[in-house]
Amino acid sequence: MVSNLLSSARQEISLQLGTIGEGLIYTHIPQRPNPPCFVVSAGSPYLEEGETFCEFRCRFDILILSGHAQNENETDNLDELICSAVDALETWDIEGVEQPSQYEINGAYFLGTKITLSQDKTL
């Protein structure tokens, strides 16, 4: 079942990111994030056809928030979080890391970036 495939993939990502530290991972967009944190969400395209009948390429985005965008020290913290995430996500293909920018979530502004990753999965 595809939903179990996606749930399992999200859990795998959370476990791998969990090696960086506890309490840093959200598997949904939080109402009020508490940075530093990682927010795991569906990528685009979320699923696409693979090379065989039962194979799919699934894609996720990891939003990394280091803190409030006004703080100059957050740039170094964000760089460290990016490197830690890329190292921890050892079973995933890193498709790219976006340029750091300011993210607004429910009226609060944070310095962050997005990592897009993908992996072939079989049903």
N, C-alpha and C positions, 0 to 999 in steps of 0.2 A: 504494500500500500504506500502511495506517494507521501501521504501525511506523516507516516511513521519514518520514512526515509528522511524527510525534512526535519522532523523533531530530533531524530538521532543525530543528524548532521549538526544541528544547533547545539545539542548537548556535547558533542565531540569538541566543537569550537570552544564552548564554555569551560570544559575540563582543561583544554590546552592553555587557554588564557588564565585559568585559575592557578597555574603554576607561578604566575607573576605575583599574585597576592590575593588574599581572600576578600570578598566583599566588593570587588572592583567590576564585576560583570553583571550587566543587565541583559536579559534575553527579550526585552521589549523596550519601547521608548518610555523612559520613566517620566512621571509628572514633574519631579524635581530631582535631577541627577546630582550626585554627590561626587565631584571629581577629586582625584583622578579616577576615571572609569572607562570601561569599554561597553558599547551598546551594540549588541548583535542584532542585525535586521536583514530582511530579505534583500538580495541584490537584484540587478536587472540585466538580462532576464533571470528570473528566479530559477527556472528549470528550462533546459533545452535538450533536444534530442541528441543522444550520443551516437557512437559508431555502430552499435548493435541494437537489436530490438528492445532489450531490457536495460540498456544503459542510458543514463541521464547525466548531464553536466549540471550540477547545482551551484548556485552562486550566492554569496553572502557579503554584506558590507559590515565592517566593524568601524563604528564611529568612536574615535578616541578623543576624550575630553581631558585636557590637563588642568584647566582652571579658568578663572576669569580673564578675559582677553586683554584687559588693561595692564596686567602684571607682566613686566619684561622678563622675569625669571621663568615664566611658564613656557617660553620657547625652548629652553634647555630641557625642561621636564617633559615636554611633548616629544622632543627628539629621542629621549631615553625610553619613553613609552612605546614609540614606533619600533625602535630596535628590539625591545623586549617582546613585543607582539610578533614581529616577523620571526624571531628566534623560536618562540613558543609554538607557533602554528606550523609545526614541522610536517604534518601530513596534508597540508593544503597548498595549492598553487597560488602564489601571490600575483595577482594580475596588475596591481598598481597601488600606489599611495598618492592621494591627492595632495596638492599644495595646502599647507596649513592656512586656516582662515578662522574667522569668527563665526560661531554657531549660536543661534538664539533658540532656546528651549523654554517655553512658557514664561517669557519675559526676562529670563536671565541669559547673559552672554558669556560664552566660554571660548577659549582658544582650543582648536581641535583640528582633526583631519580624518579622512576616511580611507580605510584599506579595503580594497575589493579582492576577494579570494574565491577560488572555485575548486571543485573536485569532481571526478567522475564517480558516480554511484550506480549500483546495479540493483534493480528490483528483485 
